[in-house]
């Protein structure tokens, strides 16, 4: 999966950060609690968006930019038992709000995209 497949401008991608985040996300199932899993997911999402925001000139990042980037990271990471991890988070963390909730929604969208 390459940026051109997702319509992402090359200048938005910090490949070192993408690789680092994907490596961390790959081990999300090793976290001990659903809250730790959600914190890791949110941290990974935030870091990839922040890295792209620094590279973007002028305007803010929107879902049209962040979701394709996140899809690439999730695809690269191939987290083990990822669907189970998400179900665990959703079961034990009631009503994730704000950025964490947005991150969780984007993660669900990324998984749906990759499955289709």
C-alpha positions as CSV (number, residue, x, y, z in Angstrom):
1,X,0.0,0.0,0.0
2,X,1.6,3.2,-1.2
3,X,0.7,6.9,-0.6
4,X,-0.3,7.2,-4.2
5,X,-2.9,4.4,-3.8
6,X,-4.5,6.4,-1.0
7,X,-4.3,9.8,-2.6
8,X,-1.8,11.1,0.0
9,X,0.7,13.7,-1.0
10,X,4.3,12.3,-0.4
11,X,5.2,15.5,1.5
12,X,2.8,14.6,4.3
13,X,4.5,11.3,5.2
14,X,7.3,11.1,7.7
15,X,8.5,7.6,6.9
16,X,10.6,7.2,10.1
17,X,7.6,8.2,12.3
18,X,5.3,5.9,10.3
19,X,7.6,3.0,10.8
20,X,8.1,3.7,14.5
21,X,4.3,4.1,15.1
22,X,3.5,0.9,13.1
23,X,6.1,-1.1,15.2
24,X,4.4,0.1,18.4
25,X,0.9,-0.5,17.1
26,X,1.9,-4.0,16.1
27,X,2.3,-4.9,19.8
28,X,-0.9,-3.3,21.1
29,X,-2.3,-6.7,22.2
30,X,0.6,-7.1,24.6
31,X,-0.8,-4.2,26.8
32,X,-2.2,-5.3,30.1
33,X,-5.5,-3.4,30.3
34,X,-8.1,-2.0,27.9
35,X,-7.1,1.5,29.0
36,X,-3.5,0.9,28.2
37,X,-4.5,-0.4,24.8
38,X,-6.7,2.7,24.1
39,X,-3.8,5.0,25.3
40,X,-1.4,3.2,23.0
41,X,-3.9,3.4,20.1
42,X,-4.5,7.1,20.7
43,X,-0.8,7.9,21.1
44,X,0.1,6.2,17.8
45,X,-2.7,8.0,16.0
46,X,-1.8,11.4,17.5
47,X,1.9,11.0,16.6
48,X,1.2,10.1,13.0
49,X,-1.2,13.0,12.6
50,X,1.1,15.4,14.4
51,X,4.0,14.4,12.2
52,X,1.9,15.0,9.0
53,X,0.6,18.3,10.4
54,X,4.2,19.6,10.7
55,X,4.8,18.8,7.1
56,X,1.6,20.3,5.8
57,X,1.9,23.9,4.8
58,X,-0.8,26.4,5.8
59,X,-4.0,24.5,6.5
60,X,-5.1,22.1,9.2
61,X,-5.3,18.4,8.8
62,X,-8.8,17.0,8.1
63,X,-10.3,13.5,7.9
64,X,-9.5,13.4,4.2
65,X,-5.8,13.5,5.2
66,X,-5.7,11.7,8.5
67,X,-7.8,8.6,7.7
68,X,-5.7,7.5,4.7
69,X,-2.5,8.0,6.7
70,X,-3.9,5.9,9.5
71,X,-5.0,3.2,7.1
72,X,-1.4,3.0,5.9
73,X,-0.1,2.7,9.4
74,X,-2.6,0.0,10.4
75,X,-1.9,-1.9,7.2
76,X,1.9,-1.8,7.9
77,X,1.5,-2.7,11.5
78,X,-0.7,-5.7,11.0
79,X,-1.5,-5.8,14.8
80,X,-2.1,-9.3,16.1
81,X,-5.6,-9.9,17.4
82,X,-6.5,-6.3,16.5
83,X,-10.3,-6.9,16.2
84,X,-10.3,-8.5,19.6
85,X,-8.3,-5.6,21.1
86,X,-10.8,-3.2,19.7
87,X,-13.8,-5.2,21.0
88,X,-12.1,-5.3,24.4
89,X,-11.5,-1.5,24.4
90,X,-15.1,-0.9,23.4
91,X,-16.5,-3.3,26.0
92,X,-14.6,-2.0,29.0
93,X,-14.1,1.6,28.1
94,X,-17.6,3.2,28.2
95,X,-18.1,6.0,25.7
96,X,-14.7,7.1,24.6
97,X,-15.0,10.8,24.0
98,X,-13.0,13.5,22.3
99,X,-9.8,12.5,20.6
100,X,-9.8,9.0,21.9
101,X,-13.3,8.4,20.6
102,X,-12.4,9.9,17.2
103,X,-9.3,7.8,17.0
104,X,-11.3,4.7,17.8
105,X,-13.8,5.6,15.1
106,X,-11.0,6.1,12.6
107,X,-9.5,2.8,13.5
108,X,-12.8,1.0,12.9
109,X,-13.0,2.8,9.5
110,X,-9.4,1.8,8.7
111,X,-10.1,-1.8,9.4
112,X,-13.3,-1.8,7.4
113,X,-11.4,-0.3,4.4
114,X,-8.6,-2.9,4.7
115,X,-11.2,-5.7,4.9
116,X,-13.1,-4.6,1.8
